[in-house]
Amino acid sequence: MAPVLVGTSHGTDDAAGRAAVRALLDGVRAARPDLDVREAFVDVQTPEVEDVLGGAVTDAGAGVVVPLLLSTGYHVRHDIARAVAVHGDAALAAEPLGPDPRLVDLLADRLAQLDGGAGLRPDDAVVLAAAGSSVPAAALAVEEVAAGLAARLGRPVTPSYGAGSQPRVPAAVAAERAGPVGTAGRVVVASYLLAPGYFHDRVLEAGADAVTAPLALPEVSDDRLVGIVIDRYESAAERLRSGAHARR
């Protein structure tokens, strides 16, 4: 029996955010009907990851927690790691969803959808807004995505954060607004956030001229996001089956 895929997100009170995560996992189920896919959370919502993973190990003998988070951070390194550690060789945590070139593609698509499909203007300044973490590796991952997006767009992209790291999103927006004399372009924020919720609401308040939608939407799952979740699961499941993680 294949390990259960425990898709674990932060959790949110936002109805659209809940629907977006649910749609993503429904997309995973549709793409891989052979897998047992269960939903769990590290905060705000229940069931908690510890409980869902425990049930997965009891039912199937093994579970893989896939963080539905774009970067590593406290929830990956502490909450999810603690839940996995209880089960020894029967459970493993996959890598978070980012960085990944498919996320860069999604961000570029969101920017292209601005203004009813008109997309970016030649003189627009672009700020990438991530949730942020005090874990240095998280900022490095965001910077990697920002660099990939800059290469894709052919223009600079400034990484910014809602918490944990600097610059914060409002400061980055203000800095771009006060750019070289004579520039008259908009400041556009690309939301490097998985779903609607608290952080996206704060991005909308950061003073940008335009803000893209998050990567996951309530209406339908994106095949690229679904593919990343499945790839993260498969990589971890292979390590679990081979016992490679136990020899680390």
C-alpha positions, -999 to 999 in steps of 0.1 A, spaced: 0 0 0 13 34 -9 20 59 19 -9 83 25 -3 118 12 -10 142 40 -13 176 24 -6 201 52 -12 238 49 -10 266 75 -47 270 79 -68 301 76 -101 317 86 -106 330 50 -132 310 32 -116 316 -2 -83 304 12 -98 272 25 -115 266 -8 -82 271 -27 -63 246 -7 -92 222 -9 -93 226 -47 -56 219 -49 -59 186 -30 -89 177 -50 -68 182 -81 -42 159 -66 -69 133 -60 -81 136 -96 -46 133 -110 -37 103 -87 -68 84 -79 -46 56 -66 -34 77 -37 -51 82 -3 -49 120 0 -58 136 33 -58 172 45 -42 186 76 -31 219 92 -4 234 114 -25 263 127 -60 279 128 -79 249 113 -83 213 123 -75 184 120 -40 189 131 -11 173 112 -2 151 142 -37 135 142 -40 130 105 -6 115 101 -12 92 131 -44 79 114 -25 75 81 2 53 97 -25 33 115 -45 28 83 -18 24 56 14 17 76 31 49 63 25 85 56 42 113 37 35 149 48 36 173 19 39 209 32 15 230 12 39 259 20 61 277 -5 92 279 17 108 262 47 103 278 81 90 272 116 60 251 106 81 228 84 111 226 107 92 223 140 55 215 137 57 191 107 91 177 118 78 169 153 47 152 139 68 130 116 94 121 142 68 103 164 64 76 137 100 68 130 105 50 97 68 50 90 66 87 81 85 113 63 81 150 54 85 161 18 101 193 8 80 225 6 65 235 -28 91 262 -35 114 270 -51 104 255 -84 104 267 -120 67 260 -123 60 285 -96 79 311 -117 57 302 -146 26 306 -125 38 340 -112 44 352 -148 10 340 -158 -6 360 -129 12 391 -140 1 385 -176 -35 385 -164 -34 420 -150 -57 446 -166 -79 420 -182 -49 403 -199 -29 435 -208 -3 424 -184 27 444 -173 36 478 -188 72 485 -200 79 509 -171 62 489 -143 83 480 -112 77 445 -99 78 434 -62 76 398 -52 56 394 -19 63 363 2 49 354 36 84 354 51 102 335 79 130 341 103 147 310 89 175 322 65 169 293 40 134 306 35 146 340 23 172 323 0 144 303 -16 123 334 -22 153 352 -37 158 322 -60 122 326 -72 126 363 -76 157 358 -97 139 333 -119 110 356 -124 133 385 -132 150 364 -159 116 354 -172 103 389 -174 135 406 -185 133 432 -157 143 435 -120 121 419 -94 125 429 -57 117 402 -31 98 413 0 82 397 30 51 399 52 71 389 83 104 375 94 127 390 68 134 424 52 123 443 33 87 442 43 62 445 15 51 481 22 87 492 25 96 476 -8 66 491 -26 75 526 -11 111 522 -22 101 514 -58 76 543 -57 105 566 -48 127 553 -76 147 572 -101 134 607 -109 113 607 -141 100 572 -139 62 571 -140 54 534 -140 32 515 -117 44 494 -87 30 459 -92 32 432 -66 34 396 -76 18 376 -48 41 347 -39 14 333 -16 -3 300 -20 -39 311 -12 -61 340 -2 -59 348 35 -42 371 61 -10 377 43 -26 384 9 -50 409 26 -19 427 40 -3 427 5 -35 444 -8 -30 471 18 7 477 10 2 506 -14 9 489 -48 -9 500 -79 -18 464 -88 -15 431 -70 -18 396 -86 -40 368 -73 -23 341 -51 -10 309 -68 -39 287 -58 -75 298 -65 -108 285 -51 -124 278 -85 -100 252 -99 -66 236 -93 -37 245 -115 -20 214 -131 14 229 -123 7 232 -86 -8 197 -86 23 184 -103 46 200 -77 26 184 -49 28 150 -65 65 153 -73 73 163 -37 53 133 -25 69 108 -49 104 119 -40 97 115 -3 78 82 -7 107 68 -26 131 77 2 106 62 27 104 30 8 142 27 4 149 36 40 174 63 28 161 88 53 168 64 82 204 62 72 210 99 72 
